[in-house]
Amino acid sequence: MQNPHLVPDTSQLVPASCYRALAAKDARFDGVFFVGVKTTGIYCRPVCSVKTPRESSCTYFSTAAAAEAAGFRPCLRCRPELAPYALQQNLAYAVWQRIAAGALNDGDTERLSAEVGLSSRQLRRVLLEHFGVTPVELAQTQRLLFAKKLLQETGLPMSDVAYAAGFGSIRRFNALFLARYGMAPTSIRRAAGVPSKLGEDAITLRLAYRPPYAWEPMLTYLAGRAIPGVEGVVEEAPGNLSYVRSVMLNNTAGWLRVTHLPARKQLELSLPANLAPVLMPLLARVRKQFDLDANPEIIAAHLSADPLLAKQIRLAPGLRVPGTFDTFELTIRAVLGQQVSVAGATTVSGRLVKAFGEPADTPFIGINHHFPTAERLAAADIGEIAALGMPGSRAQTIQNVARFAVQGGLQMKPGASLDECVSSLKTVRGIGEWTAQYVAMRALRFPDAFPAGDLGLQKAAVEVTGGTRLKEKQLLLRAAGWSPWRAYTALLLWHSL
């Protein structure tokens, strides 16, 4: 169900308001709408650096797919494929996310419909009503924009670009690219000045966000909870922090590095070329992990109305909710953190990785394992898990979670509500409200998830309010006014400590 407080209503774009945002190059609306310029046949982001067109020449779309369905071509300067998404909690947006991650690259609309819990006809109607395009049109636009991104930012061979973007053949890729954009893929690459072949066995891509972005607090949070052997935060130059980790995705092994480009308002992602076949789902995971689709100005405007939070917002503008690259990995890490210190949970998670994870080859010192698979932990001996330094009950919970994941329990139905997902997680013996809310917040990306039973939050609330420590029910009552951004409030409170 859509929450009307999350973003401006893109289904009813007001031309006068859109034009004011366009004229101001307002980054808050980057990705919220796109503008088609009738005189040029090109569509842009509202932050495009070109001269603002006349108001009478502009028409507005809530998605890039809608703009392309209307016959507009993407701007080569502002590059619509870089725009952050409009963060919404509804079924249509959840389906869009799946399609953007490559869910329709095989053309199987029936399978996606079944996953969503709709008929193919209902799925088509949902996307038409919300975005003005069919599932196939949305998928085509996402594939073309992703291919355009690879052409402008990498030196991957054309065949690799085509297959990485989900095209079944190079011929189909070239034909659709020419028909939709009026130019050959090679013309895009030449205009971008990218060499036609890779100079090294690596790919570098850029991911945009809406500023501000509290990068150092994000990396500090991830560093404190990094799983030894699998991920870490490194300082490659004074003050230049990067996140690094091993990657295992669809049986393809590799690594990644994420750094910050503040002047460009982008993150830079580096990874080996052998991960090209899984780039679409991989980038979707990175976007979620680093909360790139958040609109910090809208969140801050809502939460700053509470004077108790306003100070923390000023101290950490652009604070995001750190996500995770892998839901199963985060869920196990959350279980290990039950009733122990962050440092203690980190130590035990490192032992778990050494005992049950597979070796990984990465260029980063100390990043030498992949996280154990759900299948491996589901079949493990409880005594072996407990011997790593935890009670037998917690070892049993880890196995329970692994078996739940093997059965598909962590693959939540698109459009499922926060309450539904929390209730589903709590069916696993050993997972209570705190763990379920924490997983919903960081892994399932619910902006209103709130682990009110967390002692740190209760302590931070005392620091903020200056009163006595709040109990869980009292904190939930206090947090009611922070909805629908309670997850961001949790990060603000933790950061205040």
Secondary structure, DSSP 8 states (H G I E B T S, - for coil): ---TTSS--GGG--HHHHHHHHHTT-GGGBTTBEEEETTTTEEE-TT--S----GGGEEEESSHHHHHHTT-EE-TTT-GGGS------SHHHHHHHHHHTTTTTT--HHHHHHHHTS-HHHHHHHHHHHHSS-HHHHHHHHHHHHHHHHHHH----HHHHHHHTT-S-HHHHHHHHHHHHSS-HHHHHHHHT--SS-SSS-EEEEEE--S---HHHHHHHHHHT--TTTEEEEEEETTEEEEEEEEEETTEEEEEEEEEETTTTEEEEEE-GGGGGGHHHHHHHHHHHTTTT--HHHHHHHHTTSHHHHHHHHHSTT------S-HHHHHHHHHHTTTS-HHHHHHHHHHHHHHH--B---SSTT--B----HHHHHTS-HHHHHTTTS-HHHHHHHHHHHHHHHTTTTS--TT--HHHHHHHHTTSTT--HHHHHHHHHHTS--TT---TT-HHHHHHHHHHH-SS---HHHHHHHHGGGTT-HHHHHHHHHHH-
